[in-house]
Amino acid sequence: MRPLDTTPGPEQPTPAPLIAVDRAIAELRRGGAVAVLAEDGRVLHALAAEAVTPETLAQLAAGAGSAPRLAVTGRRARVLGLAAEDAGVSLLDRDLSAECVATLADPCLSGPHPQLGDLKAVSAEGPTVQAVTLAKLARLLPAVVVAEAKAVLSSQVAVAAADIAAYQINAARTLRVVSQARVPLSEAENARIVAFRPADGGIEHLAIVIGEPDVDQPVLTRLHSECFTGDLLGSLRCDCGDQLKGAIAEIAQGGSGVLLYLAQEGRGIGLVNKLRAYQLQDDGFDTLDANLQLGFDDDERIYQPAAQMLRLLGIGAVRLLTNNPAKVGQLAAHGIQVAERVPHVFPANDHNKSYLRTKATRGGHLF
C-alpha cells in the first residue's frame, strides 16, 4: 500500500448541514440555547441540562415564550422511576426549577426522590428527540431543557432536526485524508500514521498502517476506540491498553496490517461521561448498567467512519482482530467484507475481572 496523496484538491464547500450541527454542538457545550427546527415548521429552543442555571432557564422561557420542560432518554426516565419503558426519549410533564433539573440530570440519582413528587414522563418525538441527540453529540449528559417557540431568536444558532439525525453518517461520508507521516513504533518500526478529518473540521480519526498491506487480500485489521485512561495512563480498569499494544505487535509479527484508532472514547459517550460511569461502577454498577444509569445506550459507537477509512485506504476485505461479534456485523453492514474474525484475548487482572465478565455475559464478547 503506497502512501496516500494528501495534496489539497479543488476546494469543496463544506455541506451546510454539517456546519449547522457543528455550530449547535459548540453552542450547547458552552451553555447557550439553540433552536431546533422540525420539518413541519415547529421551533424548539433547547439548553443542555447540565449547563442550566436559574438565569439561563429564565432566559430560555422568556425567549421561547413558553414553559421549559426537561427531556431525557427513555432509559434515564426509567432509572428515575418515571417511565415503564426505556425506548426513545421522554418529556417530563411540567416545568421545573434549575435545581430540580440538575438533580434529575445527576447520574448518581436513581429511583424515587422527594423532588420528583407526582412528576410523570410522556413519550417525545421529532425535534425533542434530536435535541437530546445533539447533547449526545456534544458529549454531554443526554438531557436537555426544551421550550416550544414561535421563532428563532436573532442571536440563536439554528439547526434542522433532520440534520442532527443524519450528522454522524454525513460526517463519516466526508472523511478525507489530511496528513500522514512515518512513525516508527517500539513494536512496529515500519509504521505510518494517517489522519482523517470530516468536512466540518470535526474530530480526527487515525489509521496506523504497519508494513505494506496487500489490499488485494483480506488485511489484518483492528478497530480500536480511543481510551485515554487505558491507552495512555495504563489504567487497570479495562483491557484497552493491552488490546492496543497487543494488536500493534500482532500485526507487526504478521508482516502488515492496519489499526484504526477511532475517536469514540467510552464506547462513544466521551471521556467526561466515562469518568461519571466509573463513579457509578465504584458504587456497584457494572459497565453496561453504568451507561444506562447515565441515560445512554450500552454502546453508542458507530462504525461508518471505520468503513469509510478502510475504503480510503483501498481496503475492501479484512481479517478482523476482535472478540466482539457486533464489530463484524457492523463492518459488513457498511460494505467491508470480514473474511475472518481473529481472536484478541489478554489475561485479566484484579481490577478488570468484573469488566471482562460483563463483556462476555452481557456484551456477547467471545473470550
N, C-alpha and C positions, 0 to 999 in steps of 0.2 A: 504494500500500500504506500503510494507516494504521498509526500506532504501535500496538503490541500492548498489551493490557491486562495489567499486572503486579500488579494488586491481588490480595493473597492471598485465595484462595478458602477453602472449608471445609477444615480441617486433615485431610490424608490420612495415615494411618500409613505410614511407610517399610516396604517389604517386608522381612521378617526375613532372607531370603536375602542381600539386598544389604548389610544391616548386618553380617551374619556375615562375608562376604567382605572388606568394608572393614576390619573389625577384624583379620582374619587378615593382610591386607596390611600394616597398620601394625605388627603384632607381628613379622612376618617381617623387615621393614625395620630394626627396632631390634635384631635379633639373637636374638629369642625363638623358642622352638619352638611350633608349632601342631599341633593334632590334625585330621587329615583323615579324614572318615568315609565309608566306602564304603556302597553301597546294600545289600550283603549283611551288614552289621554289622561288618566289619573296621575296625580303628582303626590309623591310621598317624601316628606323630609325625614332624614334618618341621622342618628347620632350613635356612636359606639357606646354601649352600656358602661364599659369600664372607664370611659372618659367623662361620664356625666357628673356635673356639679349642679347645685341649685341654680346658679346663674345660667349655665348652658341649657338646662332644662326649661327655664323660664323663657329664654331666647327662642328655643325651638317652638314652644307653644305660641308665642307672640308672632313669630314669623309664619307659621303654618295657619294660625287662626283656629286651631282645634286642639283638643286634649291629647298629649303624648301617651303612648302605651308601649309596654315592653314586649318585644318579640324575642323568643328563644327557640332553639331547636326542640323538636318533639321529645328528643332524648332528655334534654335538660328539664323540660316540663314534667316528664315522668319521674325523674330523680327528685324533683321538688314535691312530688305527690299531687301535681296539678292536672295531670292527664293520665289516662289509662294506656294510651298508645304512645310509641316513641318515633313514629314516622313523620317526616315533614317538619313544618315549622308551626309553633303555637304562639298565639297572641293573647296576652293577658287581658281580662275583660274590663279593666278600668285604669285610669291614670294613676301614677304612683309618685311618691316623693323621690328625690335623688338618693336619699339614704336607703329607701326600700329597694330601688333599682340596683344600687351597689350590693346590697345584701343578697338579692336574688341571683345576681351575676357571679357572686362569690363561689368559686368551685368547691370550697370547703363546707358549704351549706348543703344539706340534703334532708329530704323528708319534711314533715310538717314543722312549721316555725311560727311563733307568735305573730310575726309581721305579715304572714300570709293571710290570716283571717279567713274570710269566705271567698278569697280570690279564686277565680276559675280560668282555665285556658281554653281557647277555641282554636280550631284549625285555621291557619292563614294560607294565603295564596298570592300569586302574582308578584307585585313589587316588594311586598313584605318578605317573601321568601328570598328574593335576590338581595335585599338589604342585608339579611343575615349572611348570605353567601359572600357579600362584599366584606363583611367583618372577618370571615374566614380567610379570604384572600389577603387581607391586611395582617394576618397572623395575630388577630385579637381574639378575645373570647367571642364565641358565636352568639352574641346577644346584642340587640340594638333597640334604641328607643325610637319609635316612629310616630309621625303625625300626618294625617291627611291634610293636603293643602290645595289651594286653588291655582297656584302658580309657582314658578321657580323665582326665588329672590335674585336680584341683580348681582349680589355678592356670592351666590352659591355656585359650586361645581355641580353640574347636572350630568346624569348618566342613564342610559336606557337599561331597563331591567333585562331585556334580551341580550344586550352586550355583556352584562355581568355574567349571565348564564353561559355564554359562549367564550368567555375570556380565555380560560386555560387552553382550550382546544385551538383557538385562533392564535394565541401566543406561541404554542408549540409549532404550529404550521409555519410561522415566520422565523423560526430559529435559523441562524446563519453562522458560519464560521467567521470569527472576528480576529483571532490570534492563535498562534501555535509556536511552540519552542521545544527544542531538545532539552530534556530534564533527566539526567542520569539518576536513578534511584538506587538505594542500597541493595534492594532485591532484584532490580531490573535496570542495568546500566543503559541498555539500548531502549530508551523510552522517550516519548514526547507527549506533551500536554496540548490538547486542542480545546479552545474556548468557544462556546456557542452562546449567542445572545439573541433574544427575541426583538422584534422590530420596535417595540415601545421602549427599548433600553432597560428592560427589567433584569432580574437576577440571572446571572450566567450559570450554565451547566458546563461541566468539563468532561473530556474523554482522555483517559490515559492509554495511549497506544503503545504497546510493547512489541518490539521486533517489527517484522514486516508481514502482517496478516495476509493470507491468500483469500481475497474476497470471493473467489470462485468456489470456495469450500466453506462449510459452516465454521465460523470463527469463535474460538473460546472467548466467552464474554461474561462479565459480571456487572449487574446493575446494583450500584451501591448508593443508598440515600445518605447524604451527609449527616454526620453525628459529631458535633463539636466536643461533647463530653467523652465519647468513646474513641474517636479517631485522633483527636489532638491531645486530650488530657489523660487518656488511658483509663477511663472510668471502668470499674469492675461491675457496674450495674447492668451492662449489656455485653453482647459479644461483637459489637460493631468494629472495634479496633482490631480484634483478631481476624474478623472476616476481611477487612480491608487489606491488612498486611499479608494475610494468607492468600488472598486472591491474586495480589500482585506477584507473590512468589510462585504460585502455581502456574500462572500464565507465563511467567518468565521461564520456568522449568519446561513448559510445553513448547517453547520456542517463540510463540507470538500470540497476540490476542488483544482484547480491549476491555478496560474497566470504565464504565460510565459513572461519574461522580455527580449525582443528581441533587439539586438544591431543594431537598424535601425533608428538612430536619424534623425529627419527632414524628415520623410517619405522616408528614405533611401539615402538622399543626404549628410548627415553628418552635424555636428554642425556648422562648419565654413560657409558652404553654406546656412544653415538655417538662420544664422545671416545676411548673404547677402540678403536672401529673406525678412527678417524683414525690412531691409533698404528700399527695394522696396515697401513693404506694407505701410511703412510710407509715401511713395511718391504717394500712391493711388492705387497700385495694390492689388487685392485680393490674397488669399492664393495660388490658383492654377496658376493664371497668373504670380505671382512672380516666381514660379518654372519654368514656361515656358520661362520667360524672361532670366533666368539663362541658359537655354538650356536643362533642364531636363524634363522628363515626369511629369505629375501632381502627380504621386505616383510611386516611384522607389522601393518600398518594394517587397520582395518575401516571400513566406510562406513555402518553402521546409524545412527550419530549424525548424519551429514550428511543422510541421507534424512529422519530424524525432524525435524531443524531446518528443513529445507525445508517439510515438511508443516505445522509450527507457524507458519511464515511465510505459509502459504496457497499455496505454490508446488508445482505438480504436474508441470510440464514446464520443461526448461531448455535453453539453448544453452550447452554446457559448454566453458569455456576450459581446454584441456588438450592435452598431447602424449601422454598416457598412455591407451591404449585400455582398460586394465583399469578405470579410473575410470568410463568409460562403461558397461561391463558391470556393475560393482558397483552403480551408482546404479539402473540398470534392474532389477537383481535385487531391489532393495529398494523398488520401486514408483514410482520417479521416471522419467518419460519424458525421454529425451535426444533432442531434436529435431535437434540438430546438434552436431558437435564442431568447436570453433573453435580453430585452431592458436595456440600461445602460445610462440613461439620467440625467444630472445635470443642475441646473439653470445657466443661462448666467450672465455675469457681463458687465459693461460698456465698457470694453476693448476687450472682445471676442465675442460680439454680431455679428459683421460682419464675423468673422472667422466661427462661428457656422452656420450663414446663408449660407455662401459659401459651407460648408459641406453638408447642406441639399439640396440647389438648384442646385449645380453643381457636388457635390461628391456623391449624391444619398443616403446620410445617413438618417436614419429614426429616427425622434425625436418625 
